Amino acid sequence: MNLKEAYSILELEQSGNASADADAAKRKFRELAKKYHPDINKAPDAEAKFKKINEAYKVVSTGQGTDYENVARQRQPGFSGFNPFDPFNRQGASQRMVAHIELHTTISFKDSVLGCNQELKFNRQSKCSDCDGQGARILNNGCQLCGGKGVITMQRGNMIFTQHCNKCHGQSQTEDCNKCQSAGILDVETSVSVNIPGGILNSNILRLGGMGNYAGGIMGMDQYTDAHLHVHVTPDDQLSLQGADVVSGLEISLLEALQGTKKTVKTVLGESQIDIKPMSRNKDEVIISQMGVNRMGNQRVILDVKYPKDINNLIGVLNTKDA
């Protein structure tokens, strides 16, 4: 994506003032993110639009396109574009392209209906604290004005700016970070408690925002990818989920349907007794309230009335009852 495309996606006009455009891009990004974020907008193309908006925001904020030709030009000697992913604005720094983390968990049918909490442990790439994710540490050059870093950081409103120190002219040296072996990241074990909502279906995916791998920093804020939790539900051979209701079947005889009876059926909270009214018909439903999703839905017990092969036997039984 080049700058022209980025401004068009954000519905902005390029003013020529980089700091003003970055500030406008931030406001526009927040506005469009509220509209197209996949957690809010359920349209099929919402996620793709959100990714484009996010990319456009980064392009306008950095002044650097993501097209191959633009990136190649930006890495040529002498290119001096400001890169917010590098807090020291060192030449050659670039945003890390990092994938999301894919996680998997298996829950019972009961937990899929009522919801549950899952404690997950997994490894992810985290920013190295010793080198601030840069892979190298800036050595103190002795300058008191910039604290030996070679750059001065300023904040104006919500914007953060850096510039070379006027006193030491940005002269600095670096040394490789031993803690992360100059990678800028560390593989760490992370523990997180995830609330799995009631009503989730098998193979549904929960998005854990910012729980993925370290992807760099922008405007003084660390950026992490997401973790995608794939939820697998163990099926129940007697119960199924339809919308907010649990559905089960119950086989009864024609005599039981005609006379009415009491039956014990399985629910997500154990066994429950139901009353079957006289003169019930095949496919009639008996409702057990608050036995569905989050105890707000119901359980629908669908009657399966079995008719006898020999109707004379049934008549004989009925006559015996009447006598």
C-alpha positions as a Markdown table, in Angstrom:
| # | Residue | x | y | z |
|---|---|---|---|---|
| 1 | Met | 0.0 | 0.0 | 0.0 |
| 2 | Asn | 1.4 | 3.4 | -0.9 |
| 3 | Leu | 0.7 | 6.8 | 0.7 |
| 4 | Lys | -1.9 | 7.8 | -1.9 |
| 5 | Glu | -3.9 | 4.6 | -1.2 |
| 6 | Ala | -3.6 | 5.0 | 2.5 |
| 7 | Tyr | -4.9 | 8.5 | 2.5 |
| 8 | Ser | -7.8 | 7.4 | 0.3 |
| 9 | Ile | -8.8 | 4.5 | 2.6 |
| 10 | Leu | -8.7 | 6.8 | 5.7 |
| 11 | Glu | -10.7 | 9.4 | 3.7 |
| 12 | Leu | -8.1 | 12.1 | 4.3 |
| 13 | Glu | -6.4 | 14.7 | 2.1 |
| 14 | Gln | -2.6 | 14.9 | 2.3 |
| 15 | Ser | -1.8 | 18.3 | 3.7 |
| 16 | Gly | 2.0 | 18.2 | 3.5 |
| 17 | Asn | 2.4 | 18.5 | 7.3 |
| 18 | Ala | 3.4 | 15.1 | 8.4 |
| 19 | Ser | 2.7 | 15.6 | 12.1 |
| 20 | Ala | -0.8 | 17.1 | 11.4 |
| 21 | Asp | -1.6 | 14.2 | 9.0 |
| 22 | Ala | -0.5 | 11.6 | 11.6 |
| 23 | Asp | -2.8 | 13.2 | 14.2 |
| 24 | Ala | -5.7 | 13.2 | 11.7 |
| 25 | Ala | -4.9 | 9.6 | 10.8 |
| 26 | Lys | -5.1 | 8.6 | 14.4 |
| 27 | Arg | -8.5 | 10.2 | 14.9 |
| 28 | Lys | -9.8 | 8.7 | 11.6 |
| 29 | Phe | -8.5 | 5.3 | 12.5 |
| 30 | Arg | -10.4 | 5.3 | 15.8 |
| 31 | Glu | -13.6 | 6.4 | 14.0 |
| 32 | Leu | -13.3 | 3.7 | 11.4 |
| 33 | Ala | -12.1 | 1.0 | 13.8 |
| 34 | Lys | -15.3 | 1.4 | 15.8 |
| 35 | Lys | -17.3 | 0.9 | 12.6 |
| 36 | Tyr | -15.4 | -2.1 | 11.1 |
| 37 | His | -13.8 | -3.9 | 14.0 |
| 38 | Pro | -14.7 | -7.7 | 13.6 |
| 39 | Asp | -15.9 | -7.8 | 17.2 |
| 40 | Ile | -18.5 | -5.1 | 16.4 |
| 41 | Asn | -19.3 | -5.4 | 12.7 |
| 42 | Lys | -20.4 | -8.9 | 11.7 |
| 43 | Ala | -20.4 | -8.3 | 7.9 |
| 44 | Pro | -18.4 | -10.9 | 6.0 |
| 45 | Asp | -15.9 | -8.3 | 4.7 |
| 46 | Ala | -15.5 | -6.4 | 8.0 |
| 47 | Glu | -12.3 | -8.1 | 9.0 |
| 48 | Ala | -10.7 | -7.4 | 5.6 |
| 49 | Lys | -11.7 | -3.8 | 5.7 |
| 50 | Phe | -10.4 | -3.4 | 9.3 |
| 51 | Lys | -7.0 | -4.8 | 8.2 |
| 52 | Lys | -6.9 | -2.3 | 5.4 |
| 53 | Ile | -7.7 | 0.5 | 7.7 |
| 54 | Asn | -5.1 | -0.6 | 10.2 |
| 55 | Glu | -2.4 | -0.8 | 7.4 |
| 56 | Ala | -3.4 | 2.6 | 6.0 |
| 57 | Tyr | -3.1 | 4.1 | 9.5 |
| 58 | Lys | 0.4 | 2.7 | 9.9 |
| 59 | Val | 1.4 | 3.9 | 6.4 |
| 60 | Val | 0.2 | 7.5 | 7.1 |
| 61 | Ser | 1.7 | 7.6 | 10.6 |
| 62 | Thr | 5.1 | 6.4 | 9.4 |
| 63 | Gly | 5.1 | 8.1 | 6.0 |
| 64 | Gln | 6.3 | 4.7 | 4.7 |
| 65 | Gly | 4.4 | 2.6 | 2.2 |
| 66 | Thr | 4.2 | -1.2 | 2.4 |
| 67 | Asp | 4.6 | -1.8 | -1.3 |
| 68 | Tyr | 7.8 | -3.6 | -2.3 |
| 69 | Glu | 9.1 | -0.7 | -4.4 |
| 70 | Asn | 8.4 | 1.8 | -1.6 |
| 71 | Val | 10.0 | -0.4 | 1.1 |
| 72 | Ala | 13.1 | -0.9 | -1.1 |
| 73 | Arg | 13.4 | 2.9 | -1.7 |
| 74 | Gln | 13.0 | 3.6 | 2.1 |
| 75 | Arg | 15.9 | 1.2 | 2.8 |
| 76 | Gln | 18.3 | 2.9 | 0.4 |
| 77 | Pro | 21.2 | 4.9 | 2.0 |
| 78 | Gly | 20.2 | 8.5 | 2.8 |
| 79 | Phe | 16.5 | 7.8 | 3.3 |
| 80 | Ser | 15.6 | 9.7 | 6.5 |
| 81 | Gly | 11.9 | 8.9 | 7.0 |
| 82 | Phe | 10.9 | 8.8 | 10.7 |
| 83 | Asn | 10.1 | 5.2 | 11.8 |
| 84 | Pro | 7.9 | 5.1 | 15.0 |
| 85 | Phe | 8.7 | 1.4 | 15.3 |
| 86 | Asp | 12.2 | 2.4 | 16.3 |
| 87 | Pro | 12.2 | 4.6 | 19.4 |
| 88 | Phe | 15.7 | 5.8 | 18.6 |
| 89 | Asn | 14.9 | 6.4 | 14.9 |
| 90 | Arg | 17.9 | 4.3 | 13.8 |
| 91 | Gln | 18.3 | 3.8 | 10.0 |
| 92 | Gly | 17.3 | 0.4 | 8.7 |
| 93 | Ala | 14.8 | -0.4 | 11.5 |
| 94 | Ser | 11.5 | -1.8 | 10.3 |
| 95 | Gln | 8.3 | -3.2 | 11.6 |
| 96 | Arg | 8.3 | -6.9 | 12.3 |
| 97 | Met | 5.9 | -9.0 | 10.3 |
| 98 | Val | 4.6 | -11.5 | 12.8 |
| 99 | Ala | 1.8 | -14.1 | 12.7 |
| 100 | His | -1.1 | -14.6 | 15.1 |
| 101 | Ile | -0.9 | -17.4 | 17.6 |
| 102 | Glu | -3.3 | -20.3 | 17.0 |
| 103 | Leu | -4.5 | -22.0 | 20.2 |
| 104 | His | -6.8 | -25.0 | 20.8 |
| 105 | Thr | -9.0 | -26.2 | 23.7 |
| 106 | Thr | -11.6 | -28.8 | 24.2 |
| 107 | Ile | -14.7 | -28.3 | 26.4 |
| 108 | Ser | -17.7 | -30.5 | 27.3 |
| 109 | Phe | -21.1 | -30.0 | 25.8 |
| 110 | Lys | -22.3 | -28.8 | 29.2 |
| 111 | Asp | -19.6 | -26.1 | 29.3 |
| 112 | Ser | -20.5 | -25.0 | 25.8 |
| 113 | Val | -24.1 | -24.4 | 26.9 |
| 114 | Leu | -23.5 | -22.8 | 30.3 |
| 115 | Gly | -20.1 | -21.1 | 29.6 |
| 116 | Cys | -16.9 | -21.7 | 31.5 |
| 117 | Asn | -13.4 | -20.2 | 32.3 |
| 118 | Gln | -10.3 | -21.8 | 30.9 |
| 119 | Glu | -6.8 | -21.3 | 32.1 |
| 120 | Leu | -4.5 | -21.4 | 29.1 |
| 121 | Lys | -0.7 | -21.6 | 29.1 |
| 122 | Phe | 1.2 | -21.1 | 25.9 |
| 123 | Asn | 4.5 | -19.6 | 24.6 |
| 124 | Arg | 4.6 | -16.3 | 22.7 |
| 125 | Gln | 7.3 | -13.9 | 21.6 |
| 126 | Ser | 7.6 | -11.0 | 24.0 |
| 127 | Lys | 9.7 | -7.8 | 23.7 |
| 128 | Cys | 13.1 | -8.0 | 25.3 |
| 129 | Ser | 13.1 | -5.5 | 28.2 |
| 130 | Asp | 16.9 | -5.1 | 28.2 |
| 131 | Cys | 17.1 | -3.7 | 24.7 |
| 132 | Asp | 13.5 | -2.5 | 24.4 |
| 133 | Gly | 12.9 | -4.9 | 21.5 |
| 134 | Gln | 15.7 | -3.5 | 19.4 |
| 135 | Gly | 18.2 | -6.3 | 19.6 |
| 136 | Ala | 20.9 | -3.9 | 20.7 |
| 137 | Arg | 21.4 | -1.4 | 23.5 |
| 138 | Ile | 22.3 | 2.2 | 23.0 |
| 139 | Leu | 25.6 | 3.0 | 24.9 |
| 140 | Asn | 25.6 | 6.2 | 26.9 |
| 141 | Asn | 27.6 | 8.8 | 24.9 |
| 142 | Gly | 28.0 | 11.0 | 28.0 |
| 143 | Cys | 25.7 | 13.8 | 26.7 |
| 144 | Gln | 23.7 | 15.3 | 29.6 |
| 145 | Leu | 21.1 | 16.9 | 27.3 |
| 146 | Cys | 19.8 | 13.7 | 25.8 |
| 147 | Gly | 20.8 | 11.4 | 28.6 |
| 148 | Gly | 23.5 | 9.8 | 26.4 |
| 149 | Lys | 21.0 | 8.4 | 23.9 |
| 150 | Gly | 21.7 | 10.6 | 21.0 |
| 151 | Val | 18.0 | 11.6 | 20.6 |
| 152 | Ile | 15.5 | 13.8 | 22.3 |
| 153 | Thr | 11.9 | 12.6 | 22.7 |
| 154 | Met | 9.1 | 15.2 | 22.9 |
| 155 | Gln | 5.3 | 14.8 | 23.3 |
| 156 | Arg | 2.7 | 17.2 | 21.9 |
| 157 | Gly | -0.8 | 16.2 | 22.8 |
| 158 | Asn | -1.1 | 12.5 | 21.7 |
| 159 | Met | 1.8 | 12.6 | 19.4 |
| 160 | Ile | 5.4 | 11.6 | 20.2 |
| 161 | Phe | 8.3 | 13.1 | 18.3 |
| 162 | Thr | 12.0 | 12.3 | 18.3 |
| 163 | Gln | 14.9 | 14.3 | 16.9 |
| 164 | His | 18.7 | 14.1 | 17.0 |
| 165 | Cys | 20.2 | 15.8 | 20.0 |
| 166 | Asn | 21.6 | 19.2 | 19.1 |
| 167 | Lys | 24.4 | 19.0 | 21.6 |
| 168 | Cys | 25.9 | 15.6 | 20.7 |
| 169 | His | 24.5 | 15.5 | 17.1 |
| 170 | Gly | 23.0 | 12.1 | 17.7 |
| 171 | Gln | 26.4 | 10.4 | 18.0 |
| 172 | Ser | 25.9 | 7.0 | 19.7 |
| 173 | Gln | 27.1 | 3.5 | 19.7 |
| 174 | Thr | 25.3 | 0.2 | 20.3 |
| 175 | Glu | 26.2 | -3.2 | 21.6 |
| 176 | Asp | 24.4 | -6.5 | 21.0 |
| 177 | Cys | 21.9 | -7.5 | 23.6 |
| 178 | Asn | 23.0 | -10.7 | 25.3 |
| 179 | Lys | 19.7 | -11.4 | 26.9 |
| 180 | Cys | 17.8 | -11.9 | 23.6 |
| 181 | Gln | 20.9 | -12.7 | 21.5 |
| 182 | Ser | 20.2 | -9.6 | 19.4 |
| 183 | Ala | 16.8 | -10.9 | 18.3 |
| 184 | Gly | 14.8 | -8.2 | 20.2 |
| 185 | Ile | 12.3 | -10.8 | 21.4 |
| 186 | Leu | 12.2 | -13.6 | 24.0 |
| 187 | Asp | 10.1 | -16.8 | 23.9 |
| 188 | Val | 8.1 | -16.6 | 27.2 |
| 189 | Glu | 5.4 | -18.7 | 28.7 |
| 190 | Thr | 2.1 | -16.8 | 29.2 |
| 191 | Ser | -0.8 | -17.7 | 31.3 |
| 192 | Val | -4.3 | -16.2 | 30.6 |
| 193 | Ser | -7.8 | -16.8 | 31.9 |
| 194 | Val | -10.3 | -17.0 | 29.1 |
| 195 | Asn | -14.1 | -16.6 | 29.6 |
| 196 | Ile | -15.8 | -19.0 | 27.1 |
| 197 | Pro | -19.3 | -17.7 | 26.6 |
| 198 | Gly | -22.4 | -20.0 | 26.8 |
| 199 | Gly | -23.8 | -20.9 | 23.4 |
| 200 | Ile | -20.4 | -21.4 | 21.7 |
| 201 | Leu | -20.4 | -24.0 | 18.9 |
| 202 | Asn | -17.9 | -26.6 | 17.9 |
| 203 | Ser | -15.0 | -25.1 | 15.8 |
| 204 | Asn | -15.9 | -21.5 | 16.8 |
| 205 | Ile | -12.9 | -19.2 | 17.2 |
| 206 | Leu | -12.4 | -16.7 | 20.0 |
| 207 | Arg | -10.2 | -13.7 | 19.3 |
| 208 | Leu | -7.8 | -12.8 | 22.2 |
| 209 | Gly | -6.8 | -9.3 | 21.3 |
| 210 | Gly | -3.1 | -8.5 | 21.9 |
| 211 | Met | -2.2 | -11.9 | 23.3 |
| 212 | Gly | -0.1 | -12.9 | 20.3 |
| 213 | Asn | 3.5 | -12.2 | 19.4 |
| 214 | Tyr | 5.4 | -8.9 | 19.7 |
| 215 | Ala | 5.2 | -7.0 | 16.4 |
| 216 | Gly | 7.0 | -3.8 | 17.3 |
| 217 | Gly | 6.0 | -0.4 | 18.6 |
| 218 | Ile | 4.2 | 2.6 | 17.2 |
| 219 | Met | 3.9 | 6.0 | 18.8 |
| 220 | Gly | 5.4 | 4.8 | 22.0 |
| 221 | Met | 2.9 | 1.8 | 22.3 |
| 222 | Asp | 3.9 | -1.8 | 22.0 |
| 223 | Gln | 2.0 | -3.7 | 19.4 |
| 224 | Tyr | 1.2 | -7.4 | 19.7 |
| 225 | Thr | -0.7 | -9.7 | 17.3 |
| 226 | Asp | -3.8 | -11.6 | 18.4 |
| 227 | Ala | -4.2 | -15.2 | 19.7 |
| 228 | His | -7.0 | -17.2 | 18.0 |
| 229 | Leu | -8.6 | -19.8 | 20.3 |
| 230 | His | -10.1 | -22.7 | 18.4 |
| 231 | Val | -12.8 | -24.2 | 20.6 |
| 232 | His | -13.7 | -27.9 | 20.2 |
| 233 | Val | -16.9 | -29.1 | 21.8 |
| 234 | Thr | -17.2 | -32.8 | 22.9 |
| 235 | Pro | -20.6 | -33.9 | 21.5 |
| 236 | Asp | -23.3 | -35.4 | 23.6 |
| 237 | Asp | -25.2 | -38.3 | 22.1 |
| 238 | Gln | -28.5 | -37.3 | 23.8 |
| 239 | Leu | -28.4 | -33.5 | 23.7 |
| 240 | Ser | -27.8 | -30.9 | 21.0 |
| 241 | Leu | -27.9 | -27.1 | 20.8 |
| 242 | Gln | -30.2 | -25.1 | 18.6 |
| 243 | Gly | -29.9 | -21.4 | 19.1 |
| 244 | Ala | -30.3 | -20.7 | 22.8 |
| 245 | Asp | -32.1 | -24.0 | 23.5 |
| 246 | Val | -30.9 | -27.5 | 24.3 |
| 247 | Val | -32.8 | -30.1 | 22.3 |
| 248 | Ser | -33.4 | -33.8 | 23.2 |
| 249 | Gly | -35.6 | -36.6 | 22.0 |
| 250 | Leu | -37.8 | -38.9 | 24.1 |
| 251 | Glu | -39.3 | -42.1 | 22.9 |
| 252 | Ile | -42.7 | -43.1 | 24.4 |
| 253 | Ser | -45.4 | -45.6 | 23.6 |
| 254 | Leu | -48.7 | -44.6 | 22.0 |
| 255 | Leu | -50.4 | -45.7 | 25.3 |
| 256 | Glu | -48.2 | -43.4 | 27.3 |
| 257 | Ala | -49.0 | -40.6 | 24.9 |
| 258 | Leu | -52.8 | -41.2 | 25.2 |
| 259 | Gln | -52.9 | -41.6 | 28.9 |
| 260 | Gly | -50.1 | -39.2 | 29.9 |
| 261 | Thr | -47.1 | -40.2 | 32.1 |
| 262 | Lys | -44.0 | -39.0 | 33.9 |
| 263 | Lys | -40.5 | -39.5 | 32.5 |
| 264 | Thr | -37.0 | -38.8 | 33.6 |
| 265 | Val | -34.8 | -37.1 | 31.0 |
| 266 | Lys | -31.2 | -35.9 | 30.8 |
| 267 | Thr | -30.3 | -32.2 | 31.1 |
| 268 | Val | -27.0 | -30.3 | 31.2 |
| 269 | Leu | -27.4 | -30.2 | 35.0 |
| 270 | Gly | -28.3 | -33.9 | 35.5 |
| 271 | Glu | -31.6 | -35.8 | 35.4 |
| 272 | Ser | -35.0 | -34.1 | 35.6 |
| 273 | Gln | -38.6 | -35.4 | 35.7 |
| 274 | Ile | -41.1 | -34.1 | 33.2 |
| 275 | Asp | -44.9 | -34.5 | 32.9 |
| 276 | Ile | -46.3 | -35.7 | 29.6 |
| 277 | Lys | -49.9 | -34.6 | 29.2 |
| 278 | Pro | -52.7 | -37.0 | 28.1 |
| 279 | Met | -53.4 | -37.0 | 24.4 |
| 280 | Ser | -49.9 | -35.9 | 23.5 |
| 281 | Arg | -49.0 | -36.3 | 19.8 |
| 282 | Asn | -45.8 | -37.2 | 17.9 |
| 283 | Lys | -43.4 | -34.3 | 17.7 |
| 284 | Asp | -45.1 | -32.5 | 20.6 |
| 285 | Glu | -42.5 | -30.7 | 22.8 |
| 286 | Val | -42.2 | -30.6 | 26.6 |
| 287 | Ile | -40.3 | -27.5 | 27.8 |
| 288 | Ile | -37.9 | -27.5 | 30.7 |
| 289 | Ser | -37.3 | -23.8 | 31.5 |
| 290 | Gln | -33.9 | -22.3 | 32.1 |
| 291 | Met | -32.0 | -25.4 | 31.0 |
| 292 | Gly | -30.5 | -23.8 | 27.9 |
| 293 | Val | -27.7 | -21.3 | 27.1 |
| 294 | Asn | -26.6 | -19.4 | 30.2 |
| 295 | Arg | -29.7 | -20.8 | 32.0 |
| 296 | Met | -31.7 | -18.3 | 30.0 |
| 297 | Gly | -32.7 | -20.6 | 27.2 |
| 298 | Asn | -34.8 | -23.7 | 27.7 |
| 299 | Gln | -34.6 | -27.4 | 27.0 |
| 300 | Arg | -37.0 | -28.7 | 24.4 |
| 301 | Val | -37.9 | -32.4 | 24.8 |
| 302 | Ile | -39.4 | -33.6 | 21.5 |
| 303 | Leu | -41.7 | -36.6 | 21.8 |
| 304 | Asp | -41.2 | -39.6 | 19.6 |
| 305 | Val | -44.4 | -41.6 | 19.8 |
| 306 | Lys | -44.0 | -45.3 | 18.8 |
| 307 | Tyr | -47.1 | -46.8 | 17.3 |
| 308 | Pro | -47.7 | -50.5 | 17.8 |
| 309 | Lys | -47.6 | -52.9 | 14.9 |
| 310 | Asp | -50.7 | -54.7 | 16.1 |
| 311 | Ile | -53.4 | -52.2 | 16.9 |
| 312 | Asn | -55.6 | -55.1 | 18.3 |
| 313 | Asn | -53.2 | -55.5 | 21.2 |
| 314 | Leu | -53.5 | -51.8 | 22.0 |
| 315 | Ile | -57.3 | -52.0 | 22.0 |
| 316 | Gly | -57.1 | -55.0 | 24.3 |
| 317 | Val | -54.9 | -53.1 | 26.7 |
| 318 | Leu | -57.3 | -50.1 | 26.7 |
| 319 | Asn | -60.3 | -52.3 | 27.3 |
| 320 | Thr | -58.6 | -53.9 | 30.3 |
| 321 | Lys | -57.8 | -50.5 | 31.7 |
| 322 | Asp | -61.4 | -49.4 | 31.3 |
| 323 | Ala | -62.7 | -52.6 | 32.9 |
